[in-house]
Amino acid sequence: MNLTQVRISRRPVTIAVALVGLVSLAIGAHAALNKRALDAAKAIGTEQNVVSHGASRVALVIGNGHYPDASAPLAQPINDARGLTAALRAQGVDVDVVEDATRDDMSRAIERLKSKIRKDTVVMLFFGGYGIQAGRESYMIPVDAAIWKESDVRRTGVSVEHVLEAMTEKGAKAKLVVVDASRRNPYERRFRSFSHGLAPISPPENALVLTSATPGKVTDDGKGQYSVLVAELLNNLNAQTGAESAFNKTRVAISRASEGEQVPSVSSSLLEDVRIGG
């Protein structure tokens, strides 16, 4: 075999090797592009998921402590509002917080809350301060309320049931309400007759309500930074725990710790448990 024959015989092998190399490069480049596209899709998906979770959980937190008709300010509702706001925001909840709210402040805050509600929204309301029952409804009392008789409660207070109805009308996925207002209010001495504490709050469809005491009962404020209800609720709030589970754990813990002196009320019509945080 001469040199010319060797060169000719080697040429097909060289070409084949080159072709194999080109194919391998093409496959590698295609895989790299696919991986980049997949990574980009995951990044976009994650970003959309975070936005969705942030937008789908909203809360209104109201802490009223300075009532002119009370003998002394309530320290805990303001602390409760701030502590709960910090905990909820840490879990990605969009929180609007109002302190020492007048009736106009509360009305505007409720309108802001309603504007954020969509079909997939889990919405939460917290109120700390004085609450009064009138006409079998529970009312959150603003700091500028002028109350001399029971009809004034309906005129100047904000009905918890009406806020729940508004949430339902806006089509919220789930409604969560915490009312820490079962205090002996400073207006009772003015009424000819009155009922202690809050009235039973019947939750509409897919709602969960937690109050600091059973209907018709009042509780005394402790000496801690937070109220008994909020302190225990903060212990049970986390991104993995469902709202109904957190509320029930709070109820049981307070009932046991007080040996039955304070028994929070939990009313639920949830179709499935929902997380407070995202």
C-alpha positions in Angstrom: 0.0 0.0 0.0 1.5 3.3 -1.0 1.2 6.7 0.8 -1.5 8.0 -1.5 -3.8 5.0 -0.6 -3.2 5.6 3.1 -4.2 9.2 2.9 -7.3 8.3 0.9 -8.3 5.6 3.3 -7.9 7.9 6.3 -10.0 10.7 4.9 -13.4 9.1 5.5 -12.4 8.4 9.1 -11.4 12.0 9.7 -14.6 13.2 8.2 -16.6 10.9 10.3 -14.8 12.0 13.5 -15.5 15.6 12.6 -19.1 14.9 12.0 -19.4 13.2 15.3 -17.8 16.2 17.0 -20.2 18.6 15.4 -23.2 16.6 16.4 -22.0 16.4 20.0 -21.5 20.2 20.0 -24.9 20.7 18.6 -26.5 18.4 21.2 -24.6 20.1 24.0 -25.6 23.5 22.8 -29.2 22.5 22.5 -29.2 21.0 26.1 -27.6 24.2 27.4 -30.3 26.3 25.8 -33.0 24.1 27.1 -31.6 24.3 30.6 -31.4 28.1 30.4 -35.0 28.2 29.2 -36.1 25.9 32.0 -34.2 27.9 34.6 -35.7 31.1 33.3 -39.2 29.6 33.4 -38.6 28.4 36.9 -37.5 31.9 38.0 -40.5 33.5 36.4 -42.8 30.9 37.9 -41.3 31.5 41.3 -41.5 35.2 41.0 -45.2 34.9 39.9 -45.8 32.5 42.8 -44.4 35.0 45.3 -46.4 37.8 43.9 -49.5 35.7 43.9 -49.0 34.6 47.5 -48.3 38.2 48.6 -51.4 39.6 46.8 -53.7 36.8 47.9 -53.4 37.3 51.6 -54.5 40.7 53.0 -55.3 41.9 56.5 -56.7 44.9 58.3 -55.4 45.3 61.9 -57.0 47.8 64.2 -55.8 48.6 67.7 -57.8 51.2 69.7 -56.5 52.2 73.1 -57.3 55.8 73.9 -61.0 56.2 74.6 -61.9 59.5 76.2 -64.7 57.9 78.2 -62.5 55.3 79.8 -60.8 55.9 83.1 -57.4 55.0 81.7 -56.0 54.1 78.2 -55.8 50.5 77.1 -52.1 49.7 76.6 -52.5 46.3 75.1 -54.5 46.8 71.9 -51.8 49.1 70.5 -49.1 46.6 71.3 -51.3 43.8 70.0 -51.8 45.5 66.7 -48.1 46.2 66.3 -47.0 42.7 67.3 -49.6 41.0 65.0 -48.8 43.3 62.1 -45.1 42.4 62.4 -45.8 38.6 62.5 -48.2 38.8 59.5 -45.9 40.9 57.4 -43.0 38.5 58.1 -45.2 35.8 56.5 -45.9 37.8 53.4 -49.3 39.2 54.3 -50.3 42.6 53.0 -51.3 44.4 56.2 -53.0 47.7 56.7 -52.7 48.7 60.4 -54.6 51.6 62.1 -54.1 52.7 65.7 -56.7 54.7 67.7 -59.1 54.7 64.8 -62.1 57.0 64.7 -65.2 55.8 62.9 -64.1 57.6 59.7 -60.7 56.0 60.0 -62.3 52.5 60.4 -64.7 53.1 57.5 -61.8 54.2 55.2 -59.7 51.3 56.3 -62.5 48.8 55.6 -62.9 50.3 52.1 -59.2 49.9 51.4 -59.4 46.3 52.5 -62.4 45.7 50.2 -60.5 47.1 47.3 -57.8 44.5 47.7 -60.1 41.4 47.8 -60.2 39.1 44.8 -61.7 35.7 44.2 -58.5 33.9 45.6 -58.0 36.2 48.6 -57.7 35.0 52.1 -58.7 38.1 54.1 -58.2 38.7 57.8 -59.6 41.4 60.2 -58.2 42.0 63.7 -59.8 44.4 66.2 -58.5 45.1 69.6 -60.2 47.6 71.9 -63.7 47.9 73.3 -66.6 45.9 71.8 -70.3 46.1 72.6 -73.2 43.9 71.7 -76.4 45.6 70.7 -79.4 44.1 68.9 -77.7 40.7 68.9 -74.8 42.1 66.9 -71.2 42.7 68.0 -69.8 46.2 67.4 -66.2 47.4 67.3 -66.1 50.8 69.0 -64.0 53.6 67.5 -62.2 56.0 69.8 -64.4 58.9 69.0 -67.7 57.1 69.8 -70.2 59.2 71.7 -72.3 56.5 73.5 -75.1 57.2 76.0 -77.6 54.6 75.0 -77.8 51.3 73.1 -78.9 53.0 69.9 -75.7 55.0 69.9 -73.7 51.8 69.7 -75.4 50.9 66.4 -75.0 54.5 65.1 -71.3 55.0 66.0 -69.9 51.5 66.2 -68.8 49.2 63.3 -70.6 45.9 63.1 -68.3 42.8 62.8 -71.1 41.1 60.9 -71.3 43.9 58.4 -67.6 43.7 57.7 -67.9 39.9 57.1 -70.8 40.5 54.8 -68.7 43.0 52.8 -65.9 40.4 52.5 -68.4 37.8 51.2 -69.9 40.3 48.7 -66.4 40.9 47.3 -66.0 37.2 46.8 -63.1 36.5 49.2 -61.9 32.9 49.2 -61.8 32.7 53.0 -62.6 35.2 55.8 -60.7 35.2 59.1 -61.7 37.5 62.0 -60.1 38.0 65.4 -62.0 40.2 67.9 -60.1 40.9 71.1 -62.7 43.2 72.6 -64.5 41.2 75.4 -63.7 43.9 78.0 -66.1 45.5 80.4 -66.7 48.7 78.5 -66.9 52.2 80.1 -70.4 52.9 78.7 -72.4 50.3 80.7 -73.2 52.5 83.6 -75.1 54.8 81.2 -77.4 52.1 79.8 -80.7 51.3 81.4 -80.0 47.6 80.7 -77.1 46.0 78.8 -75.6 42.6 77.9 -72.0 41.9 78.8 -69.3 41.1 76.3 -70.0 40.3 72.6 -72.9 38.6 70.9 -72.4 35.3 69.1 -70.9 36.0 65.7 -72.3 33.6 63.1 -69.7 33.2 60.4 -70.9 33.3 56.8 -69.8 30.6 54.3 -66.1 29.8 54.5 -65.3 32.0 57.4 -63.5 31.6 60.8 -64.1 33.8 63.8 -62.0 33.9 67.1 -63.1 36.1 70.0 -61.3 36.5 73.3 -64.2 35.1 75.4 -67.4 33.2 74.9 -70.4 35.3 74.1 -71.8 37.3 77.0 -68.5 37.0 79.0 -65.9 39.7 79.8 -62.2 39.3 80.5 -59.7 41.5 82.4 -56.5 42.6 80.8 -53.4 41.0 82.1 -50.1 42.8 82.8 -48.2 41.5 79.8 -47.0 43.4 76.8 -49.8 41.7 74.8 -53.3 40.6 75.6 -53.7 36.9 76.6 -55.4 36.2 73.3 -52.8 37.8 71.1 -49.8 36.5 73.0 -51.0 32.9 72.6 -52.1 33.5 69.0 -48.6 34.8 68.1 -47.2 31.5 69.5 -49.3 29.5 67.1 -49.0 31.6 64.0 -46.6 30.2 61.4 -46.6 29.7 57.6 -47.2 25.9 58.0 -50.1 26.0 60.4 -53.6 26.4 59.1 -55.7 29.2 60.6 -58.3 26.9 62.1 -55.6 24.9 63.8 -53.9 28.0 65.1 -57.2 29.4 66.4 -58.2 26.2 68.2 -54.7 25.8 69.7 -55.0 29.3 71.1 -58.4 28.6 72.5 -57.3 25.4 74.2 -54.1 26.9 75.6 -55.9 29.9 77.2 -58.7 27.8 78.6 -56.3 25.5 80.3 -54.0 28.2 81.5 -56.9 30.1 83.1 -58.5 26.9 84.4 -61.7 27.8 82.5 -61.9 31.4 83.7 -61.3 32.6 80.1 -62.5 30.5 77.3 -62.1 32.1 73.8 -64.7 31.3 71.2 -64.0 29.8 67.8 -66.7 29.6 65.1 -66.0 28.1 61.8 -67.7 27.5 58.5 -64.5 26.9 56.6 -64.8 24.4 53.7 -61.0 23.6 54.1 -58.3 25.0 56.4 -56.3 27.9 55.0 -52.9 29.3 55.9 -52.8 32.8 57.2 -49.3 33.4 55.8 -47.9 32.6 52.4 
